[in-house]
């Protein structure tokens, strides 16, 4: 595990400079701000995690959403979800921001 925080006061959101194309079974993501952008093609669980990144959910809430979608306990997918969020953050397509009151 790469050590992403699970701070409930921050949420994950898609970065502003990201283009997204979704199909029935995958999501293609492109960081338009990158010097040499390369598309990320996400399918299966990766696409499920992507869809849970809505600008309102914390790490724990994303873990719960993904686990619930598969009918399993969050501890079974927690490390994988956190690792994947870290990969997406390092790729420059998502970022954390402070949770705001709606």
N, C-alpha and C positions, 0 to 999 in steps of 0.2 A: 504494500500500500504506500502511496506517495505522500500522505499526510495532509490532505485537504481538510480544512476545519469543517465542523458541523454546526457552526454558529447559527442559532435559530433567528438571530437578528439580521441575517443577510440572506439574500435570495440569488438564484442564478437567472441570468437573462442572456438572450442572444445578443451579440455585439451589433452595433448599429451598421457596420460596414460589411454585413454578411448577406449574400444572396442565397435563397433557399428554393429548391424545386422538389416538391413532394409528389410521389406516385403512390399507387396502391400498396406497394411492398417495400419502398425504400424512400430515403431522403438524401438529396445531394446538397451539400453545403459548400460555399465558396467564400473565402475571406477576400473581399475586394480591396482591402487596404494592404494586403501582402505584396511584397516586391515581385514574387513569382507565384501567383496563386495556383494552387492545385486543388481540384475538387475532392471533397471527402464524401464517399458514398456510404451511407449508413443503412443497414438492413437489420431485420430481426430485432433482437434486444437493444442494439445500438439505436435503432429508430424509435423504439419505445422510450428509451431514456431521453432522446432528443425531444420527443413530443411532451415529455413531462417538464421540460425547461420552459417555463411560461412567464418568467419574471415575477412570479408570486410565490414560488416554492423554494424552501431551503433544501439543503442536502438531505436531511432526514425525511422531509416530505416527498422528495423525489424517490428516495429509497422505498418509502411506503407505497407510493403510487406504482412503481415498477413491480414490487413484490406482490401487491394486490392484484395487478393485472395477470400475474401468473399463478395466483392462489397459493403463494408460499410466504414464509416468514421473512421479514426484512433482513434478519441477520444472515440469511442464506445468500443474499445478493449485495449486501452493504459494501464489502470491500471492492467488488467489481464495479459497482456504480460509482463509488468515489474515485477509483482509478480512471474510469472513463471520463468523468467530469474533469479530472485533472488533465487528461489528454486533450480534451476539447478546449480547455482554458489555455493550455500551452500552444495549441494550434491557432489561437487568437479568434476563435469563433463564439466563445461565451465568456462572460465575466460575472463577478459578484458585485452586488450593490446592496446598500442598506435597505432593509425592509421599511416600507412606508405604510402609514396608517391610511386605509381607504375610507 
